Amino acid sequence: ENNTVNDVCKSDLLNIEINEQERYVESRWNMVGQLDALPWKPKIDVIGRTKFWYRDDNSNTDASYGKNISALRVYFYDEQWEMPAYRALLQLVTPAGTITSDS
């Protein structure tokens, strides 16, 4: 059976929050994927967070009306995993299930 990347890889959104005072959006997600092309069929399962800081961007003009459009633009983001990077790497070099995200 040939699996496509979409069949064996996904990211689930676990939570999303906006902090309007500090002007950022923070998401928490779970990235899961199985690399069936490798003989030991490793699986990656990582929970992480991404924070996106935004600011006003009034540089957009609506050509049909000739006026500025109020918009927001992400100018910086930061991503963190809830496991050390070496554990995520171990998931890739060991058989599926050997190194889990919560062990």
C-alpha distances in whole Angstrom, upper triangle without the diagonal:
4,6,10,13,14,11,12,16,19,23,25,28,30,34,36,39,42,45,48,50,49,46,43,40,38,34,32,29,26,23,20,17,14,14,10,12,15,15,16,14,17,18,20,22,26,28,31,33,34,38,39,43,44,47,49,48,51,50,48,50,49,50,51,54,55,54,53,50,49,46,44,43,41,43,41,38,38,34,35,32,33,32,33,31,31,29,27,27,26,23,22,23,22,19,18,21,24,25,25,27,30,31
4,7,10,11,10,11,14,17,21,23,27,29,32,34,38,40,43,45,48,46,44,40,37,36,32,31,27,24,21,18,15,13,12,9,10,13,14,16,14,16,17,19,21,24,27,29,31,32,35,36,40,41,44,46,45,48,47,45,47,46,47,48,51,52,51,50,47,46,43,42,40,38,40,38,36,35,32,32,30,32,31,32,30,30,28,25,25,25,22,20,22,22,19,18,21,24,25,25,26,29,30
4,7,8,6,7,10,13,17,19,23,25,28,30,34,36,39,42,44,43,40,37,34,32,28,27,23,20,18,15,12,10,10,8,10,13,15,16,13,14,14,16,18,21,23,25,28,28,32,33,36,37,41,42,42,44,44,42,44,44,45,46,48,49,49,47,44,43,40,38,36,34,36,35,32,32,29,29,27,28,28,29,27,27,26,22,23,23,20,18,20,20,18,16,19,22,23,22,23,26,28
4,5,5,7,9,11,15,18,21,24,27,28,32,34,37,39,42,40,38,34,31,30,26,25,22,19,16,14,11,11,10,10,11,14,17,18,14,16,15,16,18,20,22,24,26,26,29,30,33,34,38,39,38,41,40,38,41,40,41,42,45,45,45,43,40,40,36,35,33,31,33,32,29,29,26,27,26,27,27,28,26,27,26,22,22,23,20,18,21,21,20,18,21,23,24,23,24,27,28
4,5,5,6,9,12,15,18,21,24,25,29,31,34,36,39,37,34,31,28,26,23,22,18,16,13,11,8,9,9,10,11,13,16,17,14,14,13,13,15,17,19,20,22,23,26,26,30,31,34,36,36,38,38,36,38,38,39,41,43,43,43,41,38,37,34,32,30,28,30,28,26,25,23,24,22,24,24,25,23,24,22,19,19,21,18,16,19,20,18,17,19,22,21,21,21,24,26
4,6,5,7,10,13,16,19,22,23,27,29,32,34,37,35,33,29,26,25,21,20,17,15,12,11,9,10,12,12,14,17,19,20,16,16,14,14,15,17,19,20,22,22,25,25,29,30,33,35,34,37,36,35,37,36,38,39,41,42,41,39,36,35,32,30,29,27,29,28,25,25,23,24,22,24,24,26,24,25,24,20,21,23,19,18,21,22,20,18,20,23,23,21,21,24,26
4,6,8,12,14,17,20,23,25,28,31,34,36,39,38,35,32,29,27,23,22,18,16,13,11,9,9,11,11,13,16,18,18,14,15,13,14,15,17,19,21,23,24,27,28,32,33,36,38,38,40,40,38,40,40,41,42,44,45,45,43,39,39,35,34,32,30,32,31,28,28,25,25,23,24,24,26,25,26,24,21,22,22,19,18,21,21,19,16,18,21,21,20,20,23,25
4,7,11,13,17,19,22,24,28,30,33,36,38,37,35,31,28,26,22,20,16,14,11,8,5,5,8,8,11,13,15,15,11,11,9,10,12,14,17,19,21,22,26,27,31,32,36,38,38,41,40,39,41,41,43,44,46,47,46,43,40,39,36,34,32,30,32,30,27,26,23,23,20,22,21,23,21,22,20,17,18,19,15,14,17,17,15,13,15,18,18,17,17,20,22
4,7,10,14,16,19,21,24,27,30,32,35,33,31,27,24,22,19,17,13,11,8,6,4,6,9,11,13,14,17,17,13,12,9,9,10,12,14,15,18,18,22,23,27,29,32,34,34,37,37,36,38,38,40,41,43,44,43,40,37,36,32,30,28,26,28,26,23,22,19,19,17,19,19,21,19,20,18,15,16,18,14,14,17,17,16,14,15,18,17,16,16,19,21
4,7,10,12,15,17,21,23,26,29,32,30,28,24,21,19,15,14,10,8,6,5,6,9,12,14,17,18,21,20,16,15,12,10,10,11,12,13,15,16,19,21,24,26,29,31,32,35,35,33,36,36,38,39,41,41,40,38,34,33,30,27,26,24,26,24,21,20,17,18,16,17,18,20,19,21,19,16,18,19,16,16,19,20,19,16,17,20,18,16,15,18,21
4,7,9,12,13,17,20,23,25,28,26,24,21,17,15,12,10,6,5,4,6,9,12,15,17,20,21,24,22,19,17,13,11,10,9,9,10,12,12,16,17,21,23,26,28,29,32,33,31,34,34,37,38,39,40,38,35,32,31,27,25,23,21,23,21,18,17,14,15,13,15,16,19,18,20,18,15,18,19,16,17,21,21,21,18,18,20,19,16,14,17,20
4,6,9,11,15,18,21,24,27,25,24,20,16,14,10,9,5,5,7,8,11,15,18,20,23,24,26,25,21,19,15,13,11,11,9,11,12,13,16,17,21,23,26,28,29,32,33,32,35,35,37,38,39,40,38,36,32,30,27,25,24,21,24,22,19,18,15,16,14,15,17,20,20,22,20,17,20,22,19,20,23,23,23,19,19,22,20,17,14,17,20
4,6,8,11,14,18,20,23,22,20,17,13,11,7,6,5,7,9,12,15,18,21,24,26,27,30,28,25,22,19,16,14,12,10,10,10,11,13,15,18,20,23,25,27,30,31,30,33,33,35,36,37,38,36,33,30,27,24,22,21,19,22,20,17,16,14,15,14,15,17,20,20,23,21,19,22,24,21,22,26,26,26,22,22,24,22,19,16,18,21
4,7,11,14,17,20,23,22,20,17,14,11,7,5,5,7,10,13,16,20,23,25,28,29,31,29,26,23,19,17,14,12,9,10,10,12,14,16,19,21,25,27,29,32,33,32,35,35,38,39,40,40,38,35,32,29,26,24,23,21,23,21,18,17,15,14,14,13,16,19,20,23,21,19,22,24,21,23,26,26,26,23,21,24,21,18,15,16,20
4,7,10,13,16,19,18,17,14,11,8,6,5,7,10,13,16,20,23,26,29,31,32,34,32,29,26,23,20,17,15,11,11,9,11,12,14,17,18,22,24,26,29,31,30,33,33,37,38,38,38,36,33,29,27,24,21,21,19,21,20,17,16,14,14,14,14,18,21,22,25,23,21,25,26,24,26,29,29,29,26,25,27,24,21,18,18,22
4,7,10,13,16,15,14,11,7,6,4,6,9,12,15,18,22,25,28,31,33,34,36,34,31,29,25,22,19,17,14,12,9,10,10,11,14,15,18,20,22,26,27,27,30,30,33,34,34,35,32,29,26,23,20,17,18,16,18,17,14,15,14,15,16,16,19,22,23,26,25,23,26,28,26,28,31,32,32,29,28,30,27,24,20,21,25
4,7,10,12,12,11,9,6,5,6,9,12,16,18,22,25,29,31,34,36,37,40,38,35,32,28,25,22,20,16,14,11,11,10,11,12,13,16,19,21,24,26,26,29,30,33,34,34,34,31,28,25,22,19,16,17,15,18,16,14,15,15,16,17,17,21,24,25,28,27,25,29,31,29,31,34,35,35,32,31,33,30,27,23,23,27
4,6,9,9,8,6,4,6,9,12,15,19,21,25,28,31,34,37,39,39,42,40,37,35,31,28,25,22,19,17,13,12,10,9,10,11,13,15,18,21,23,23,26,27,31,32,31,31,28,25,22,19,16,13,14,13,16,15,14,15,16,17,19,20,24,26,27,30,30,28,31,33,32,33,36,37,38,35,34,36,33,30,26,27,30
4,6,6,6,5,6,8,11,14,18,21,24,27,30,34,36,40,41,42,45,43,40,37,34,30,28,24,21,18,15,13,10,10,9,10,12,15,18,21,24,24,27,28,32,33,32,32,29,25,23,19,17,14,15,14,15,15,14,15,17,18,20,21,25,26,27,31,31,29,32,35,33,35,38,39,40,37,36,38,34,31,28,28,32
4,6,5,7,8,11,14,17,21,24,27,30,33,37,39,42,44,44,47,46,43,40,37,33,31,28,24,22,18,16,13,12,10,10,11,12,16,18,21,22,25,26,30,31,29,29,26,23,20,16,15,12,14,14,15,15,16,17,19,21,24,24,28,30,31,34,34,32,35,38,37,38,41,42,43,41,40,41,38,35,31,32,35
4,5,8,11,13,17,20,23,27,29,33,35,39,41,45,46,46,49,48,45,42,39,35,33,29,26,23,19,18,14,13,11,11,11,13,17,19,23,24,27,28,32,33,32,31,28,24,22,18,17,14,16,15,16,16,17,18,20,22,25,25,29,30,31,35,35,34,36,39,38,39,43,44,45,42,41,42,39,36,33,33,36
4,6,9,11,15,18,21,25,27,30,33,37,39,42,44,44,47,45,43,39,36,33,30,27,24,21,17,15,11,11,8,9,10,13,16,19,22,23,26,28,32,34,32,31,28,25,22,19,17,14,14,13,13,13,13,15,17,19,22,23,26,27,28,32,32,31,33,36,35,37,40,41,42,40,39,40,37,34,30,31,34
4,7,10,14,17,20,24,25,29,32,35,37,41,42,42,45,44,41,38,35,32,30,26,23,20,16,14,10,9,6,6,7,10,13,16,19,20,23,25,28,30,29,28,25,21,19,16,13,10,11,10,11,11,12,14,16,19,22,23,26,28,28,32,32,30,33,36,35,36,39,40,42,39,39,40,36,34,30,31,34
4,7,10,13,16,20,22,25,28,32,33,37,38,39,42,40,37,34,31,28,26,22,20,16,13,10,7,5,4,6,9,12,15,18,20,21,24,26,29,31,30,30,27,23,21,17,14,11,11,9,10,9,9,11,13,15,18,20,23,24,25,28,28,27,29,32,31,32,35,37,38,35,35,36,33,30,27,28,31
4,7,10,13,17,19,22,25,29,31,34,36,36,39,38,35,32,29,25,23,20,17,14,10,8,6,5,7,8,11,14,16,20,22,22,25,26,29,31,31,30,28,24,21,18,15,12,12,10,12,11,9,11,12,14,17,18,21,23,23,27,27,25,28,30,29,30,33,34,35,33,32,34,30,28,24,25,29
4,7,10,14,16,19,22,26,28,32,33,34,37,35,32,29,26,22,20,17,13,11,7,6,4,6,9,11,15,18,20,23,25,25,28,29,33,34,34,34,31,28,25,22,19,15,15,12,14,12,9,9,10,11,13,14,18,20,20,24,23,22,25,27,26,27,30,31,32,29,29,30,27,24,21,22,25
4,6,10,12,16,19,23,25,28,30,31,34,32,29,26,23,19,17,14,11,8,6,5,6,8,12,14,18,20,22,25,27,26,30,30,34,35,35,35,33,30,26,24,20,17,17,14,16,14,11,11,10,11,12,13,16,19,19,23,22,19,23,25,23,24,28,29,29,26,26,27,24,21,18,19,23
4,7,10,13,17,20,23,26,28,29,31,29,26,23,20,16,14,11,7,6,4,7,9,12,15,17,21,24,26,29,30,30,33,34,37,38,39,39,37,33,30,28,24,21,20,17,19,17,13,12,10,10,10,10,13,16,17,20,19,17,20,22,20,22,25,26,26,23,22,24,21,18,14,16,19
4,6,10,13,17,19,22,25,25,28,26,23,20,16,13,11,8,6,5,6,8,11,14,17,20,23,26,27,31,32,31,34,35,37,39,39,40,38,35,31,29,26,23,22,19,21,18,15,13,11,10,9,10,13,16,16,19,17,15,18,20,18,19,23,23,23,20,19,21,19,16,13,14,18
4,6,10,13,16,19,22,22,24,22,19,16,13,10,7,6,4,6,9,11,15,17,21,23,27,30,31,34,35,34,37,38,40,42,42,43,41,38,35,33,29,26,25,22,24,21,18,16,12,12,10,10,12,15,15,17,15,13,16,17,15,16,20,20,19,16,16,18,15,12,10,12,15
4,7,10,13,16,18,19,21,19,16,14,10,7,6,5,6,8,11,12,16,18,22,24,28,30,31,34,35,34,37,37,40,41,42,43,41,38,35,33,29,27,25,22,24,21,18,16,13,12,10,11,12,15,14,16,14,11,14,15,13,13,17,17,17,15,15,17,15,12,10,13,16
4,7,10,13,16,16,18,16,13,11,7,5,4,7,9,11,14,16,20,22,25,28,31,34,34,38,38,37,40,40,42,44,45,45,44,41,38,36,33,30,28,26,27,25,21,20,16,15,13,14,14,16,15,16,14,11,13,14,11,12,15,15,14,11,12,14,13,11,10,13,16
4,7,9,12,12,15,14,10,9,6,5,7,9,12,14,17,18,22,24,28,30,33,36,36,39,39,38,41,41,43,44,46,46,45,43,40,38,34,32,30,27,29,26,23,22,18,18,15,17,16,18,16,17,15,12,13,14,10,10,13,14,13,10,12,14,13,12,12,16,18
4,6,9,9,12,10,7,6,4,6,9,12,15,18,21,22,26,28,31,33,37,39,39,43,42,41,44,44,46,47,49,50,49,46,43,42,38,36,34,31,32,30,27,25,22,21,18,19,18,19,18,18,16,13,13,14,10,9,12,12,10,8,11,13,13,13,14,17,18
4,5,6,9,9,5,6,6,8,12,14,18,20,23,24,27,29,33,35,38,41,40,43,43,42,45,45,46,48,50,50,49,47,44,43,39,37,35,32,33,31,28,26,23,22,20,21,20,20,18,18,16,13,13,13,11,8,11,11,10,9,12,14,14,15,16,20,20
4,5,7,8,5,7,9,11,14,18,21,23,26,27,31,32,36,38,41,44,43,46,46,45,47,47,49,50,52,53,52,49,47,46,42,40,38,35,36,34,31,30,26,26,23,25,23,24,22,21,19,17,16,16,13,11,13,13,11,10,13,15,17,17,19,22,23
4,7,9,7,9,11,14,17,20,23,25,28,29,32,33,37,39,42,44,44,47,46,45,47,47,49,50,52,53,52,50,47,46,43,41,38,36,37,35,32,31,27,27,25,26,25,25,22,22,21,18,17,17,15,12,13,14,12,13,16,18,19,20,22,25,25
4,6,5,7,10,13,16,19,23,25,28,29,32,34,37,40,43,45,45,48,47,46,49,50,51,53,55,55,54,52,49,48,44,42,39,37,37,35,32,30,27,27,24,25,23,23,20,19,18,16,15,14,13,10,10,10,10,11,15,15,16,18,20,23,23
4,5,8,12,15,18,21,25,27,31,32,36,37,41,43,46,49,49,52,51,50,53,53,55,56,58,58,58,55,53,52,48,45,43,40,41,38,35,34,30,29,26,27,25,25,23,21,20,18,17,15,14,12,11,10,9,11,14,15,17,19,21,24,24
4,6,9,13,16,19,22,25,28,30,34,36,39,42,45,48,48,51,51,50,53,53,55,57,59,59,58,55,52,51,47,45,42,39,40,37,34,32,28,27,24,25,22,22,20,18,17,16,14,12,11,9,8,7,5,7,11,11,13,15,18,21,20
4,7,10,13,16,20,23,26,27,31,33,37,39,43,45,45,48,48,47,50,50,52,53,55,55,55,52,49,48,44,42,39,36,37,35,32,30,26,25,22,23,21,21,19,18,16,15,14,13,10,9,9,8,6,6,10,11,13,14,17,19,19
4,7,10,13,17,19,23,24,28,30,34,36,40,43,43,46,46,45,48,49,50,52,54,54,53,50,47,46,42,39,37,34,35,32,29,27,23,22,19,19,17,18,16,15,13,11,10,9,6,5,7,6,5,4,8,9,10,11,13,16,16
4,7,10,13,16,20,21,25,27,31,34,37,40,40,44,44,43,46,46,48,50,51,52,50,48,45,43,39,37,34,31,32,30,26,24,21,19,16,17,15,16,15,14,12,10,10,10,6,7,9,8,7,5,7,9,9,9,10,14,14
4,6,10,12,16,18,22,24,28,30,34,37,37,41,41,40,43,44,46,48,49,49,48,45,42,40,36,33,31,28,29,26,23,21,17,16,12,13,12,13,12,12,10,7,9,9,6,6,10,10,10,8,9,10,9,8,8,12,13
4,7,10,14,16,20,22,26,29,32,35,36,40,40,39,43,43,45,47,48,48,47,44,41,39,35,32,30,27,28,25,22,19,16,14,11,11,10,12,12,13,10,8,11,11,8,10,13,13,13,10,9,11,9,7,6,9,11
4,6,10,13,16,19,23,26,29,32,33,37,37,37,40,41,44,45,46,46,44,41,38,36,32,29,27,24,25,22,18,16,12,10,7,7,7,10,10,12,9,7,11,12,9,11,15,15,16,13,13,14,11,9,6,9,12
4,7,10,14,17,20,23,27,30,31,35,36,35,39,40,42,44,45,45,43,39,36,34,30,27,26,22,24,21,17,14,11,9,6,6,8,11,11,14,12,10,14,15,13,15,18,18,19,16,15,17,14,11,7,9,13
4,7,10,13,17,20,24,27,28,32,33,33,36,37,40,42,42,42,40,36,33,31,27,24,22,19,20,17,13,11,7,5,4,5,8,11,11,14,13,11,15,17,15,17,20,21,22,20,19,20,16,14,10,12,15
4,7,10,13,16,20,23,25,29,30,30,33,34,37,39,39,39,37,33,30,28,24,21,19,16,17,14,10,8,6,5,6,8,11,13,14,17,17,15,18,20,19,20,24,24,26,23,22,23,20,18,14,16,19
4,7,10,13,17,20,21,25,26,26,30,31,34,36,36,36,33,30,27,25,21,17,16,12,13,11,7,6,4,6,9,11,14,16,15,19,19,17,19,22,21,22,25,27,28,25,25,26,23,21,17,19,22
4,7,10,14,17,19,22,24,24,28,29,32,34,34,34,31,28,25,22,19,15,13,10,11,8,5,5,6,9,12,14,17,18,18,22,22,20,23,25,25,25,29,30,31,29,29,30,26,24,21,22,25
4,6,10,13,15,19,20,20,24,26,29,31,31,30,27,24,21,18,15,11,10,6,8,6,4,7,9,12,15,17,20,21,21,25,25,23,25,28,27,28,31,33,34,32,32,33,29,27,24,26,29
4,7,11,13,16,18,19,23,25,28,30,29,28,26,22,20,17,14,10,8,6,6,5,6,9,12,15,18,20,23,24,24,27,28,26,28,31,31,31,34,36,37,35,35,36,33,31,27,29,32
4,7,9,13,14,15,19,21,24,26,26,25,22,18,16,13,10,6,5,4,6,7,9,12,15,18,21,24,27,27,27,31,31,29,31,34,33,34,37,39,40,38,38,39,36,34,30,32,35
4,6,10,12,13,17,19,22,25,24,22,19,16,14,11,9,6,6,7,7,10,12,15,19,22,25,27,30,31,30,34,35,33,35,38,37,37,41,42,44,42,42,43,40,38,34,36,39
4,6,9,11,14,16,19,22,20,19,16,12,10,7,6,5,6,9,10,13,16,19,22,25,28,31,34,34,34,38,38,36,38,41,40,40,44,46,47,44,45,46,43,41,37,39,42
4,6,7,11,13,16,19,18,16,13,10,9,7,5,5,6,9,10,14,17,20,23,27,30,32,35,36,35,38,39,37,38,42,41,40,44,46,47,45,45,47,44,42,38,40,44
4,6,8,11,14,16,15,13,10,6,6,5,6,8,9,13,14,18,20,24,27,30,33,36,39,39,38,42,43,40,42,45,44,44,47,49,50,48,49,50,47,45,42,44,47
4,6,10,12,15,14,12,10,7,8,8,8,10,10,14,14,18,21,25,27,31,34,37,39,40,39,42,43,40,42,45,44,44,47,49,50,48,49,51,48,46,43,45,48
4,7,9,12,12,10,8,6,6,7,8,10,11,14,16,19,22,25,28,32,34,37,40,40,39,43,43,40,42,45,44,43,47,49,50,48,49,50,47,46,43,45,48
4,6,9,8,6,5,4,6,9,10,13,14,18,19,23,25,29,32,35,38,41,43,44,43,46,47,44,45,49,47,46,50,52,53,51,52,53,51,49,46,48,51
4,6,6,5,6,6,6,10,11,15,16,20,22,25,27,31,33,37,39,42,45,46,44,48,48,45,47,50,48,47,51,53,53,51,52,54,51,49,47,49,52
4,6,5,7,9,10,14,15,18,19,23,24,28,30,34,36,39,42,45,47,48,46,50,50,47,48,52,50,49,53,55,55,53,54,56,54,52,49,52,55
4,6,8,11,11,15,17,20,22,25,27,31,33,36,38,42,44,47,49,50,49,52,53,49,51,54,52,51,55,57,57,54,56,58,56,53,51,53,56
4,6,9,10,14,16,20,21,25,27,31,33,36,38,42,44,47,50,51,50,53,54,50,52,55,53,53,56,58,58,56,57,59,57,55,52,54,57
4,7,9,13,15,19,20,24,25,29,32,35,38,41,44,47,49,50,49,52,53,50,51,55,53,52,56,58,59,56,57,59,57,55,52,54,57
4,7,10,13,16,18,22,23,27,29,33,36,39,42,44,47,48,47,51,51,48,50,53,52,51,55,57,57,55,56,58,55,53,50,52,55
4,7,9,13,15,18,20,23,26,30,32,36,39,41,44,45,44,47,48,45,47,50,49,48,52,54,54,52,53,55,52,50,47,49,52
4,6,10,12,16,18,21,24,27,30,33,36,38,41,42,41,45,45,42,44,47,46,45,49,51,52,49,50,52,49,47,43,45,49
4,7,10,14,16,19,21,25,27,30,33,35,39,40,39,43,43,40,42,46,44,44,48,49,50,48,48,50,47,44,41,43,46
4,7,10,13,16,18,21,24,27,30,32,35,36,35,39,39,37,39,42,40,40,44,46,46,44,44,46,43,41,38,39,43
4,7,9,12,14,18,20,23,26,28,31,33,32,36,36,33,35,39,37,37,41,43,43,41,41,43,40,38,34,36,39
4,6,9,11,15,18,21,24,27,29,30,29,33,34,31,33,36,35,35,38,40,41,39,40,41,38,36,33,35,38
4,6,8,11,14,17,20,23,26,26,25,29,30,27,29,32,31,31,35,37,38,36,36,37,34,33,29,31,34
4,7,11,14,17,21,24,26,26,25,29,30,28,29,32,32,32,35,37,39,37,37,38,35,33,30,32,35
4,7,10,14,17,20,22,22,21,25,26,24,26,29,29,29,32,34,36,34,34,35,32,30,27,29,32
4,7,10,14,17,19,19,18,22,23,21,23,26,25,25,29,31,32,31,31,31,28,27,23,25,28
4,7,10,13,15,16,15,19,20,18,20,23,23,23,26,28,30,28,28,29,25,24,20,22,25
4,7,10,12,13,12,16,16,14,17,20,19,20,23,24,26,24,24,25,21,20,17,19,21
4,7,9,9,10,13,14,12,15,17,17,18,21,23,24,23,22,22,19,17,14,16,18
4,5,7,8,11,10,9,12,14,14,15,18,19,21,19,19,19,15,13,10,12,14
4,7,9,12,10,10,14,15,14,17,19,19,21,19,18,18,14,12,8,9,12
4,6,8,7,7,10,11,11,14,16,16,18,17,15,15,11,10,7,8,10
4,5,6,7,9,10,11,14,15,16,19,18,17,16,12,12,10,11,12
4,5,5,6,9,10,11,13,15,17,17,17,16,12,13,11,13,14
4,5,5,6,9,10,11,12,15,16,16,14,11,12,12,14,13
4,5,5,6,9,10,11,13,13,12,11,7,9,8,10,10
4,5,5,7,9,10,13,12,12,11,8,9,8,11,12
4,5,5,7,9,12,12,13,12,10,11,11,15,14
4,5,5,6,9,10,11,9,7,10,11,13,12
4,6,6,7,7,8,7,5,7,9,12,11
4,6,8,8,11,10,9,11,12,16,15
4,7,9,11,10,10,13,14,17,16
4,7,8,6,7,11,13,16,14
4,6,6,8,11,14,16,15
4,6,7,9,12,14,13
4,6,6,9,11,10
4,6,10,11,9
4,7,8,7
4,5,5
4,6
4
